[in-house]
Amino acid sequence: MIQLTFLGTASMVPTKERNHVAALLTYDGENILIDCGEGTQRQLRIAEVSPTKISKILISHWHGDHVLGLPGLMYSLAACEYNDTLKIYGPKGAKEFMHHLMKGFAYKDQISYEVIEVGDGVFFENKEFKLEAKALTHTAPCLGFAFIEKDKRNIDVDYLKKNHDLSKHPILKDLQAGKDITWKGKVIKADKATRVTKGKKVSFVSDTAYCQAAVDLCKDADLVVCEATYLADLEDKAEEYRHLTASMAADIAKKAKAKRLVLTHFSQRYRSVKEIESEAKKVFKNSSCAEDFLSFEV
């Protein structure tokens, strides 16, 4: 089960209702923080999530509204006696940025962390899922991310018992791996004795101008989380600062054939995001706007 919690949904300037941007993806013991705006540690407390549960941090880019929560979070982890090595992934230059960011404080390596610079492609993979990055088009080197759950093959217990009088046996591991087996002189086809559940995909499009890379990143995604800083009447401003309007974000989801779009990273000029949601729905019907502490299963 994939659980997504929005910890902040503002853009450059936070508001009373919206903190700087951050989101937490939880999956099978993994807690992946995507961006870490100022105040993220407090948002985690309000959401009743222990910071020590964080296993990875994905930094899209090094603009302040996406990273200024890192030092405070690191101190909180130290105070909570975090004893793992925190993995922080980001675009080229991340190691130097992180070095300078932490150099501004009296921080003496109170917790162990590793900064890993990544480019286009898969940068993490295990048996359950993989993480992919794509370079976006912003005023600073910026990455979008995709969480891709792997397909799961499950044994059809009823089929095996009824047709082959087979239930529990070590040989079933081969079937679950997609391999045909021989049982009592008969071949059992993996395709008949198992069912494949397709894994889900969640894509995160951070600050960017409209670009093909964003569409590619979101291809066939079950959920697209995308910045929508402006309405269409400020398209010139969006292009100047290399951001997206709500309709642009919706067009990305539509062209990618995604199933659902949730918008975030809203300019402080909008007290209400109803118009943003309405604009997106005209292009991509299954669109909605996030708010701080919105949490749901994907």
C-alpha positions in Angstrom: 0.0 0.0 0.0 1.3 3.4 -1.0 0.3 6.3 1.4 1.0 9.9 0.5 0.9 12.8 2.9 1.3 16.4 1.9 3.3 18.3 4.6 3.5 21.6 2.7 1.8 23.0 -0.5 3.0 26.6 -0.8 5.5 27.9 -3.3 8.2 30.5 -2.5 6.2 32.3 0.2 4.3 30.3 2.8 0.9 31.4 4.1 -1.0 30.8 7.3 -2.7 27.8 5.7 0.2 26.5 3.6 3.7 25.5 4.6 6.7 25.3 2.3 6.6 22.3 0.0 7.2 18.7 1.2 5.5 15.4 0.8 5.9 12.0 2.5 5.5 8.7 0.6 5.1 5.7 2.8 5.5 2.1 1.5 6.2 -1.1 3.2 8.4 0.3 6.0 9.9 3.0 3.7 9.2 6.7 4.4 10.5 8.8 1.5 10.4 12.6 2.0 10.1 14.5 -1.3 11.6 18.0 -0.7 12.0 19.6 2.7 10.8 23.2 2.9 11.2 25.3 5.9 9.1 24.0 8.8 8.9 20.5 7.6 10.0 19.0 11.0 7.0 20.8 12.6 4.6 19.6 9.9 5.8 16.0 10.6 5.0 16.5 14.3 1.5 17.8 13.5 1.0 14.8 11.2 2.1 12.6 14.0 5.0 11.1 12.0 8.2 10.5 13.8 11.1 12.0 11.8 13.2 8.9 12.7 11.0 6.9 10.3 12.4 8.8 7.3 14.5 6.5 5.2 15.3 8.6 2.2 15.0 12.3 1.2 14.6 13.3 -2.5 15.5 16.9 -3.2 14.2 18.2 -6.5 16.4 21.3 -6.5 18.2 23.7 -4.2 15.9 26.7 -4.1 15.3 27.7 -0.5 11.6 26.9 -0.4 12.5 23.2 -1.1 15.5 22.7 1.2 15.6 25.2 4.1 13.9 22.6 6.4 16.9 20.2 6.1 19.0 21.7 8.9 16.2 21.7 11.4 15.2 18.2 10.4 18.8 16.9 10.9 18.9 18.4 14.4 15.5 16.8 15.2 16.9 13.4 14.0 19.9 13.8 16.2 17.8 14.7 19.2 15.7 11.6 18.6 18.9 9.5 18.4 18.5 8.5 14.8 21.1 5.8 14.2 20.8 5.0 10.5 22.6 6.6 7.6 20.2 9.0 6.0 20.3 8.9 2.2 19.7 12.3 0.5 19.3 12.2 -3.3 19.5 15.3 -5.5 20.7 16.8 -8.8 24.3 17.5 -9.7 25.8 19.9 -7.2 23.8 18.5 -4.3 26.9 17.5 -2.3 28.3 21.1 -2.4 25.0 22.7 -1.6 24.5 20.4 1.3 28.0 21.1 2.6 27.4 24.8 2.5 24.0 24.5 4.0 25.2 22.6 7.1 28.4 24.7 7.3 26.3 27.6 8.4 25.4 25.9 11.7 27.4 24.5 14.6 26.7 21.0 13.4 29.2 18.3 14.2 28.0 15.3 12.2 25.5 14.4 14.9 23.9 11.9 12.5 25.3 10.0 9.6 24.1 11.0 6.2 25.1 10.5 2.6 24.4 12.8 -0.3 24.0 11.1 -3.7 23.9 13.1 -6.9 21.6 11.5 -9.6 20.7 12.2 -13.2 18.2 10.8 -15.6 17.1 7.2 -15.0 16.7 4.7 -12.2 18.8 5.6 -9.2 17.5 3.2 -6.6 16.0 -0.3 -6.9 15.1 -3.2 -4.6 12.7 -6.2 -4.9 9.7 -4.1 -4.2 10.1 -0.8 -6.0 12.4 1.5 -7.9 13.0 5.3 -8.0 13.5 7.2 -11.3 14.6 10.7 -12.0 14.1 13.1 -14.9 15.8 16.4 -15.5 13.1 19.2 -15.7 13.4 22.7 -17.0 13.8 25.3 -14.2 16.0 28.2 -13.3 18.2 25.8 -11.3 19.1 22.2 -12.0 15.9 20.4 -11.1 14.7 16.8 -11.0 11.3 15.2 -11.1 10.9 11.8 -9.5 8.8 8.7 -10.0 8.1 5.9 -7.4 7.4 2.7 -9.4 6.1 -0.3 -7.5 7.1 -3.6 -9.1 4.5 -6.1 -10.3 3.6 -8.8 -7.9 2.9 -12.4 -8.8 0.6 -14.2 -6.4 -0.2 -17.9 -6.2 -3.7 -19.0 -7.3 -4.2 -21.4 -4.3 -7.6 -22.6 -5.4 -6.4 -23.5 -8.9 -3.4 -25.5 -7.6 -5.5 -27.4 -5.0 -8.3 -28.2 -7.4 -6.2 -29.2 -10.5 -3.0 -30.5 -9.0 -3.6 -31.3 -5.3 -0.8 -28.9 -4.4 -0.9 -26.4 -1.6 2.2 -25.8 0.5 5.5 -26.8 -0.9 9.0 -25.1 -1.5 8.5 -25.6 -5.2 5.9 -22.8 -5.2 8.7 -20.3 -4.9 9.5 -21.0 -8.6 5.9 -20.4 -9.6 5.9 -17.1 -7.8 9.1 -16.2 -9.7 7.2 -16.8 -12.9 8.8 -20.2 -13.7 6.9 -23.2 -14.9 7.2 -26.3 -12.6 6.8 -30.0 -12.8 4.7 -31.7 -10.2 3.9 -35.4 -10.1 4.9 -35.7 -13.7 2.8 -32.8 -14.9 3.9 -29.4 -16.0 2.2 -26.5 -14.2 2.3 -23.2 -16.2 3.1 -20.2 -14.1 0.7 -18.1 -16.3 -2.2 -20.4 -15.2 -1.3 -21.0 -11.6 -0.5 -17.3 -10.7 -2.0 -13.9 -11.0 0.0 -10.8 -11.7 -0.9 -7.6 -9.9 0.5 -4.6 -11.7 2.5 -2.2 -9.5 1.5 1.4 -9.1 3.4 4.5 -10.2 3.5 7.9 -8.5 5.2 10.8 -10.3 6.3 14.1 -8.7 6.8 17.0 -11.0 8.5 19.8 -9.1 9.3 23.4 -10.3 9.5 23.4 -14.1 8.5 25.0 -17.3 6.3 22.9 -19.6 8.6 20.2 -21.1 8.5 16.8 -22.6 10.5 15.3 -19.8 7.6 16.0 -17.4 5.3 14.1 -19.7 7.7 11.2 -20.0 8.1 11.1 -16.2 4.4 10.8 -15.7 3.6 8.3 -18.5 0.9 5.9 -17.4 1.2 7.0 -13.7 -1.6 6.1 -11.3 -1.0 9.5 -9.6 0.8 12.7 -10.8 1.7 15.2 -8.1 2.5 18.4 -10.0 3.3 22.0 -9.3 0.7 24.6 -10.4 2.0 27.9 -9.3 -0.2 30.1 -11.4 -3.5 30.4 -13.2 -3.5 30.7 -17.0 -3.8 34.5 -17.0 -0.3 34.6 -15.6 1.2 32.3 -18.2 3.8 35.0 -19.1 5.0 35.0 -15.5 5.0 31.2 -15.4 7.2 31.1 -18.5 9.5 33.8 -17.1 10.1 32.0 -13.9 9.9 28.5 -15.5 6.8 27.3 -13.6 3.5 25.8 -14.6 0.0 27.0 -14.7 -2.9 24.7 -13.7 -3.8 24.1 -17.3 -0.2 23.2 -18.2 0.0 20.7 -15.4 -3.3 19.2 -16.5 -2.1 18.9 -20.0 1.0 17.1 -18.8 -1.2 14.5 -17.0 -3.5 14.2 -20.0 -0.7 13.6 -22.5 1.0 11.2 -20.1 -2.3 9.2 -19.9 -2.2 9.4 -16.1 -5.1 8.3 -13.9 -5.1 11.1 -11.4 -3.6 14.6 -10.9 -3.1 16.4 -7.6 -1.8 19.9 -7.8 0.5 21.6 -5.3 3.1 24.5 -4.9 0.6 27.4 -5.1 1.5 31.0 -5.2 0.6 33.0 -2.1 -1.5 35.3 -4.3 -4.3 32.7 -4.3 -6.2 32.7 -1.1 -8.5 30.0 -2.6 -7.4 27.3 -5.0 -10.9 26.7 -6.4 -10.1 28.5 -9.6 -6.8 26.5 -10.0 -8.7 23.2 -9.6 -11.5 24.4 -12.0 -8.9 25.4 -14.6 -7.2 22.0 -14.4 -10.4 20.0 -14.6 -11.3 21.7 -17.9 -8.2 19.9 -19.4 -7.9 16.8 -17.2 -11.1 15.8 -15.4 -9.6 13.8 -12.5 -7.7 16.8 -11.1 -7.8 18.2 -7.5 -5.7 20.5 -5.3 -3.7 19.4 -2.3 -3.8 21.0 1.1 -1.4 20.7 4.0 -1.9 17.3 5.8 -4.0 15.8 3.0 -3.3 12.1 3.3 -4.6 9.2 1.2 -3.8 5.8 -0.3 -2.8 5.5 -3.9 
